[in-house]
Amino acid sequence: MYVVSAQQMRDIDRFTIQQIGIPGSVLMENAGAAVVRELEKRWAGERIVVLAGPGNNGGDGLVIVRHLKNRGSDVRVWLVGDEKKQSEDFRTQLKILQMSGYNTAYWEHGRQEDLQEDLSEAGVVVDAMLGTGFTGKLREPFASVVQQLQHYSGIVTAVDIATGVNGDTGEAEGAAVKAHLTVTFAYPKWGHFLYPGALHTGELIVADISIPPKAEEHVRLVDAVLTGEGLKDKLPARPRFSHKGTYGHALVIAGSKEMPGAPVLAALAGLRTGCGLLTLAVPEPILPVVGSKANEPVFWGWPSEDGRFSVKSAGTLKERAAAFDVVAIGPGITVWDNGDAWLADIIRTVESPLIMDADALNLLSGNLSILGYKRNEIVLTPHPGEMARLCGCSVAEIEQNRVKYAREFAQTHGVYLILKGAYTLIATPGGHVAINPRGSAALAKGGSGDVLTGMLAGMIAQTGHVNNAIQLAVYLHGMAGEICGNGSMHATLAGDVIEAIGPAIKQLSYTVASPGTNFPGN
């Protein structure tokens, strides 16, 4: 499913109306009806207050009011904003509402107590004040209404996007509505997934309002949100007449005396994800420790120095590099002087796709030019701190511009880049970005990244298709985190996430298509 900017959505709407011939009023009717369906599904019988701005977002709100009143619901509407700025479609819907015999009230300073009284009696408030085109800081009267709404303790449903949130960047300068549910139309918007806007979205429903697929052909859409419906058919098949060689051979290069657990987590995650064979290369001195923690990998001891890989150990790989369908490097290897030269030798030697995580990224950050030695596709998996080191900027700058930094780095260096966090981004060498909507705070624990590295290796080994494998591994990692979070957000360990990989794969394989895409709440 594509994710769009505010301008792209305007262009799609314009083409639908002007070229395809579906009137804007019809799209508005469909949008309002979609919100009503969600309200009745969840909160039938509740008293509802609708806050409607003067633009088309407010027009959607007026449609909602009419449908609810037609059904006999107890609903009150407050019109917010300058009458002179009312859009044509808003005026049309307002006239229809009034001709239907339904009353409206205008919010103005001095009527705060009247609105407060309505809010105190409402079980649900519908925010239809400002849409995805909003930028900057809220002005009056919206700022005052939003401030008043912040004291409301009931359910808030946002139409398209929460008022005060920038639809492109997720920025929320000053006050912004915090919704429990957001119903958006046709496509999700970037502001639903980027911090802090993601915190104002709540559960996200993407509703069909009958925009034909032909409309998107005339707008260059390149970015997407991963969905179960889109990924289930990419899961590698498991034919009955197959064997371990059918599902690929992965190599994980990991570990040091300080961190002997990281290689075990990565290796077991790769095997749980389904690869047929996995070889685990570790510094020789920790081989007994690592071997005592796992039975399933093939172990390979490499020359060491001070409990870590020696600089010359990279040569060990040359005679066997062709045997592996994918190589992952980094979990627990630590950082040392001239480590970038060791890493460069690995990159020169590896003939298959190469995944770089953790300290491999920290070694890389000192000498990005070694990426030029790659012989196949490279996948980088930084968290924001590692990304900041790769880009030579602050973590705050990365978090404020996640999409920009991920896209530009992937394009500039010709790599796949997985920028971890909520929500994890996948950027491709071609400049496309995908959002993973799945995940849980249960994953905020040491070792979760090692698990993802192993899952990436396991999935690439099976499929041989790097982009599909990345999407599957990242999505399943998020699902596994959710499964663990259902047990305990606090007590989940990385090993628990590994155990949840199988249930996550099973859950994904049984995903069924739905008319609306329901993304997890924040």
N, C-alpha and C positions, 0 to 999 in steps of 0.2 A: 504494500500500500504506500503510495507516494505521500510525502510530507511537503507542504507548500508554504511559500511566503505569502504575505498579505497581497503583494502585487500580482503574484501568480494566480491567487484566488480571484482577484478582480478581473484579470484577463480571461480566466475560465468562465466566470459569470457573464462577462461581456460577450464572449463568443456564443455562449449558450443562448443568450437573449437576442442578440443582433443577427447572428448567422444561422443558428439552428431554429430560432423562432419561438422558444419557450418564454413567455412573458415573465418579467421579474416578479410579478404578483403571484404567479404560480409557484415559483421557487420559494417565495416567502411563505406561501400557504403550506407547502410541503415541510418547510423547516419548522414552522410553528406546530404543525401536527405531530412531527417527530418528537418534539420536546414534550408535548402533552402525553404521548404514549409512554414515555419514560416516567413522567410524573405519576400517571395513574398506575403504572406497574409497581411503583415503590410506595407511593404515599396517597393512595386513593382515600378520599374523605377528609383530608387535611384542609384547613383554611389556608389560602394562598394569597400572597401579596406579590404583584408583578411591578417591577421598577423599569420603566421604558424610556429610553433616551430618544432623541429626535431623528436619528438616522435609521438605516435599514435594520440594524440590530433591534432597535425599539419597535420597528414594524413587525419583526418576528414576535416580539413580546405581545403586541396587540392581537395577533392571530392566536397566540396562546390563550389570552384572556377570553376571546370570543368562543373558542372551542370549549374551554372549561365552563364558561357560563351556559353555553348551549347544553352542556351535560348536567347542569344544575349544581355545579360546584360553587362553593363559597369563595369567591376570588375578588380582590380589589386591585385596582391599577392606579399607579401614580406616574404621571408624565413628568420627566425630569429634563430640563434644558430649555434653550431658547426656541420659542415657537417659530421664529424667523428662519431657523436652521433646519426645520423639518424637511426630510426628503420627500420626493413625490410619492414614492411607495408608502412611506409612513402616513402621509396625509390621506392616501386612499384607504389604508387600513383603519385609520382613525374615523373617517367618515362612515365606513361600513359598521364599525363598532357602535358609533352613536346612532346610526339609522336602525340598528338592531335593538335599540332601547337600552343600551348598557352605559352606565355612568363612568366618567373618568374624573380624576382629580389632578391638578397641577401642583407640583411641589414648589414651594418658594420659602424664602426666609420668613420666619414667623409661624410656619406650619409644621415645625419640627415635632411638636407635641402630638399633632394629629397623626403624623406618620408613625411616631413612636407607639401610639396606642394601637394602630393597625399591626405593627410589628409584634407587639406583645401578645397579640391574639393569634398570630399566624404560626402554622407548623412548618410552612415552606415559603421561602422568598425566592422569586425568579429574578435574576440579574440580567436584564436586557438593555442596559444603559449604553454601553460603548462596545464596539466590535473589534475585529482583528486589525483594523486600520489605525487604532490609537497608538500614539507615540508621546514621549515626554512625560510630564507630570500632570496629574489631574487638576483641572481648574474647577472653579465654581460653576454651577451648583453641585457638580458631581463629587468634589472633594468632601463637601459637607454631608452628602447623602451616604457616601462610603464610610465616613467616620461614624455616622449614626448606626450604620449597619454592622460595624465592628462590635457593637454591644449586643447584637442579636444572637441568641443562643440556639436558634433552631437550624433547620436544614437550608442550605443555600444551593440553588441550581443556577449555573451560568449558561447563558445562551451564546454559543460559539467560543467565547473566551471570557475569563473573569475581567470585569471592568478595572482598569488601571494597569493591566499587563500588556506589554508590547508583544504583538503577535509574531514578530520576527526574532526578537532577541531574548524574550522572557523577562526583560527588565521590568521592575515595578518601582518607579521612583515615588517615594512617599507612600500614601495609602493605596491599597488595592483590595478588592473583594477576595475573600478566601472561600472558594466553593467546595462543597462536598461532592458535587456531580457537575460535569461540564458536558453538554451535548453540542458537538461541533458538526459541521455539515460538509459532506462530500470527501474531504481530506482533513487529516490532522494538521495543525500548524506548528511551526517551530517553537512558538512561545509556550506550548503545552508541555514541552520536554526540557526546556532550558531553565536553569536556576536564575532567579527565584520563582519564575512563572510556574514551574512544575509544582511548587508547593501550594499554589493557588488554584490548581486544576481539579484536584480530587480524582474521582473515578472519571475516566474519559470514554464517552460514547461517540463513535463516528457514524452519523446517520446519513442514509441515502436520501437525497432530495430530488432524484431523477435527472441529474446532469449526465448526459450520454458520454460514453468513453471517447467519442469523437472530439469532444471539446478539449480534452487534454492533449490531443495530437498537435494542437496549434500553440501549445505552451511547452517550453523545454523543461520537462520535469526530470530530475536526475536523482533526487534524494528520496529515501523511503523509510518506512517504519517496518521492522520485522514483524510478521504475524505467523501464528501457528498454521493458518490455512495456506500461507505461501511457502512454508518450510516443510510440512509433513511429507510431501512427495519427494523432497530432496534427501530424506533419510536413506542411508545405504541399505540395500536389500540384503537379506540373509538367506540365500538359497539353501535348500536342504542338502544338495550335493555340492558342498564346498568344504574348504579346509582352512587351516590357519594362514596359509599363504595367500588365500583369496582376499584377506582383509588387511594386507600391508604390514610392513615392518618399520617401526618407528625407533629412532634413537633419541634418548634424552641425555644431555651432558649437564650434570648438575652436582651441587654439593661441595662441602668443605668440612673441616673438623668442627668449625663453629656451628654449621647448619647441616647436619646429616639427615634431618627430617624432610627437608624440601625436595630432594630427589625422589624420596619414597612417595610423597603426595603426588608429584607430577606423573610418576610411572604408573601408579595404581589408577589414577584418573584416566590416563591414556588407555589402559587396558579395559577399564569399566566402560569407556566410550565405545569400545568394540574393535580396536585394531587386533590383528592376529598375533603379532609378535612385538615385543618391546624390549630393546636393549638399553640398559641403564649404565652409562659411563660415569664413574666417580673417581676421585683421587684414591689411590691404592690403600692408604692407611685407614680410611673409613669404610672400606669394603665389608669388614666383618660386622660393623654396626648397622650399616644399611641392609646387608643381607639378612640380619636377624629380624628386621622389621617387615620384610616382604619376601614371599616365595616365588611370585609369578614372573617377575622380569628376568631377562638374561643379564647377568652382571659382567661388567667389563672394567677392570681396574686400570687407571691411567697413571703415568708418572706424576709424582707430586713434589711440592716444595713447601715447607712450613704448613702442611695440612691442607693445601689447596693444589689446584692443577699447576704443574710447572710450565714455564714458558715454552719448553720444547715438546710438551705433551701433545700439542696440536698435530704433530707429525704422525702420531699414533693412528689418526683417523684416515690417513691417505690410502692405506692398503685396503680399507673396508668401506670407504665412502659410498661406493656404487651399490652397496647391499641395502641401503636404507631408502625408503620412500619419502621420508620426512625426517628432519633433524630439529630438535628443540634444545636451546641452550640458555642457561642463566640462573635458574633457581638455586640460591644458596652458594654460588661460586665465589662470592666476595669480590673485592676490587683490590688491585695491586699495581705497582709501578710496571710500566710496559705491558700491562694487560691488554691494551688495545692492539699491540702487535700479535699477541696470541690469538685474539679474536679475529684479526685480519687474516691470519693463516687458516682459521676455521672457515671463514667466509670464502676464501679462495678455493678451499678443498671441497666443500659441500656441493654436490651435484643436484640435490633434490631441494624442494622448498625448505626454507630455514625459518624457524620461529625464534625470536630473541626476546627474552623477558628479564626482569629483575636486574641483577648486577651486570648482565650482558649489555643492558641498556645504559647503565652507568659507565661501563668501559667505553661504549660507543660514543657517549656524549662528548668525550674528549677528542674524538677524531672521526667525525661523520664521513669523511672522505672514503673510509674503508668500505662503505656501502657500495662503492663503485666496483668492488671486486666480485660482486654477487654473480653466480652462475645460474641462478633460478630465482623464483619469487621469494621475497622476504616478508615476514610478518613481524611487526613490532607491537608489544603489548604494554605500553606505559600506563601507570597511574599518574595523576596530575603532577606529583612531585618529580617523577622521572621525565615526564613530558616537559616540564619547566627546564630541567637540565639539558634536555636535547635541543630545546629552542633558545636557551640562554636568556630566559626571562623569569618572572616570578610566578608562583603558583596562582596568585590572584589574577594575573593577566590571562593565564590558561583558562581558569574557571569562568572568567568573564567573556571569553571568546573561544569556547571549546570547538565549535564547528569550524571556525576560520583556521585555527592552528592545526587541527587534525587534517583538514582538506589540503591546506597549503604544504604541510610537511610530506604527506603521502604523494602529492603530485611532484614536488620538487625533487624528492629522492627516489621516486619510482618504487614505493613500497606499499604494502597494506599496513594500516595503522589502527590499532584497537585502543582507543582512549577510554580507559576504565573509569567507572564512577556511576552516578545516578543521573542520567541514563547513559550507558556505555555507547560510544560511537564507533562505527567501523568506516574508515576512509580508504578508498581504493586509489591505485596509481592513476586511474582515469578521472579522478576528481569527484566521484560519487560518494555520498555519505549515507549510511544507514543507522537508524536508532534502534537499540534494543530496549523495548518497554518492560521487559521482565527483569526481576531482581528483588532483593530484599536486604534490609539492614542486617540480617543474619550473616550476610557475606562479609560484613565489616570486621574481619578477623584475620590475623596472620595465617598465611597458607592458602587463602582462597585464590590468590593469583597463581600459585603453583598448580593448583587444581585446574584452572583454566588453561594454563600452558599445556598440561598433559592432555586435556580434552581436545585442544586444537591439534596436537600431534596425532592423537588417536583418530580424529575425524578426517584429517588430511590423508593419513595413511590408507584409510578405507576408500575414500572417494576419488582422490587424485585431482579434485577440482577445488582449488584453494579458496575462491570466493564463497562457494556454497558451503564448504567445510567450516570456514570462519563463522558464517552466519549461524549455522547449526550449533556449533560449539558454544558460541556466545549466548545464544538464546537458551540452550539447554542448561548452561551454567546458571543463568538467571532463574530458570524454572526450578532447578535443584535447590537454589537458595530459598525460593519461596516455600518449597516443600519442607525444608528444615525450619524455616521461620514459623511455619504453622505449629511446630512443636515448641520451639523457644527461640526468640530473637536473641536472647542473651547467651544461652548455653551452647549454641551451635559451634562445632569445631570443623576444621577443614575436612577431617576424615568423615564427618557426617555428610558433608556435601558430596563426597565421593560415593557414599552409600545411596544417595538420592539420585544419582545419575540414571540408573536403571529405571526407577519409577518415572523420572522426567521424560525419558525416551518413550516409554509406554504411553504416557499421557499425551505427548505430542503426536504419536502415531494414530491416536484415536480422535484427534481434533476434527471437528466438523465445521463446515462453513456456516457463517451466520450473516444476516442482513446488516447488522451493525457490529463494529469491532469494539469489544469491551476491554480496555486497557486497565491494568491494576491501579488501584488508588495510591496516593502518595503516603 
